[in-house]
Amino acid sequence: MEILSLLDVTFFLLTALGALVGIVFGAIPGMTATMAVAVCLPLTYALGLNHGLALLLGLYVGGISGGMVPAVLLNIPGTPSSITTTFDGYPMARRGEGERALKISVVASLVGGLISAAVLFLFAPLLADFSIKFSYIEKFLIILLALTVIASLSNNMLVGIFSGVIGIWLSLIGDYSISDGGNGKTRLMFDFMEPYLFEGFSLLPVLIGIFGISTILLEAEKGVKSDLTDERVKIGKGAGATFSLALFKGRLTNLVRSSFIGTFVGMLPGVGGSAASVLAYTQEKNLARDSSQMGKGAPQGLIASESANNALTGGALIPLLSLGIPGDSTTAVLIGAFTLQGIQVGPLFIPENAETWYVMMAALIFANFVMFFLMFYAIKYIAKVVMVPKHILFPIIVMMCVVGAYAINYGIMFDVWTLLIFGVLGYLIQKVGLEVAPLIIGFILGSQAEVYFVKSLESAGTLTIFFTKSPIAVVLWLLILASVVFSITMSLKNRAKHRQELLG
């Protein structure tokens, strides 16, 4: 019963506050759940681990769910995971059914979030117990599998691989520690950079820069004036048709199937919520008895999209807590919260931090219910968030990013420079067509991959050690091979489709 003593009033207030702020971030076009978590990350140092995680998980759930608001009312995905919500949500809003569409989406989000939380609770400890048996060889292969999955599910395989390699290269800058099998000297830098980069780039300023500053730069490039027409604003104020739970009658299969699809996709490192919602939406369109209305304002389209993208939250936490591998960009930022508290996520996290594990589960479930009540009963007021002027919003966020980066390591000015460097880098790599998710996950996993690779060679002295007859290693190699074959097949199909479109 010690866990109950940790669930105090502050815990629930911080979770609710996180959900509210996350909804606001998600509802503002251009802002994302990842950005909300990154900007508020420095606050967790003063809160402690359990209260800090309560805030961040609230932000995560609220940010993912909030993206439905502009998707339905403005035809603008508030977050990448709400792309398919626009397909049916906006046509419903145009018919005066905006409130009805939002309430359908909220209920679907709640169910998706709760199903993914249940899968997380049941599956993560089992996977963690299993992964404790991994040697350095299996740990390296797990990371290699994560990196190949990222490449195979990127928009362009070669671009995904290149982005991941850049992230790995950046992670190797700094001292090559003797304890890691190195020579104790610095690498990949000029001599004048040694005082600043002896320990490499600090993770938290990198994350805040990539997901905070770069997003602001990309949005500011579009202009700070609102492009919302009077017609669109009125859609958000229309009462529309009434909502009833009877709308879900005959659609429970879609609801449950899409939730499990979102949870599964969340477990794949670096894939993201957009893939989850697109896959769930496609499956519903292929399997539904009558899909003729999908894309024209069909409730089943909203159910598939929103249940899948909200189920991503629990799914993405599974590889993070059991293997130490982030499932998406937001859980990559969550690693920063554990870093601030001196805790390493991985196979030993759940057994060694049982109280924190139960606190996280409580926060995740409570955040989903808070999200539901806030958005279901106050949706008319939350919808007004889309009208917040960007010229007021952007300077506040930039100030929070700078102050947070400076304070993370007790006032190191180079962390602010790191924030700005990676903010500009994040902006540039997206402008030239590279992908952020492979890069940031490569940055997080790169140094670990090197350590496991070197330690494996130290134990055997030959590369053949990676092709041992270990059953786990064999399974991992088969998964890696399947991932590579899948990525090549998809790349060839996309190339053929593109060529056909050019000829046609």
Secondary structure, 3 states (H helix, E strand, C coil): CHHHHHCCHHHHHHHHHHHHHHHHHHHCCCCCHHHHHHHHHHHHHHHCHHHHHHHHHHHHHHHHHHCHHHHHHCCCCCCHHHCCHHHHHHHHHHCCCHHHHHHHHHHHHHHHHHHHHHHHHHHHHHHHHHHCCCCHHHHHHHHHHHHHHHHHCCCCHHHHHHHHHHHHHHHCCEECCHHHCCCCCEECCCHHHHHHHCCCCCHHHHHHHHHHHHHHHHHHHCCCCCCCCHHHHHHHHCCCCCCCHHHHCCCHHHHHHHHHHHHHHHHCCCCCHHHHHHHHHHHHHHHCCCCCCCCCCCHHHHHHHHHHHHHHHHHHHHHHHHHCCCCCHHHHHHHHHHHHCCCCCCCCHHHHCHHHHHHHHHHHHHHHHHHHHHHHHCHHHHHHHHHCCHHHHHHHHHHHHHHHHHHHCCCCHHHHHHHHHHHHHHHHHHHCCCCHHHHHHHHHHHHHHHHHHHHHHHHHCCHHHHHCCCHHHHHHHHHHHHHHHHHHHHHHHHHHHHHHHHHC
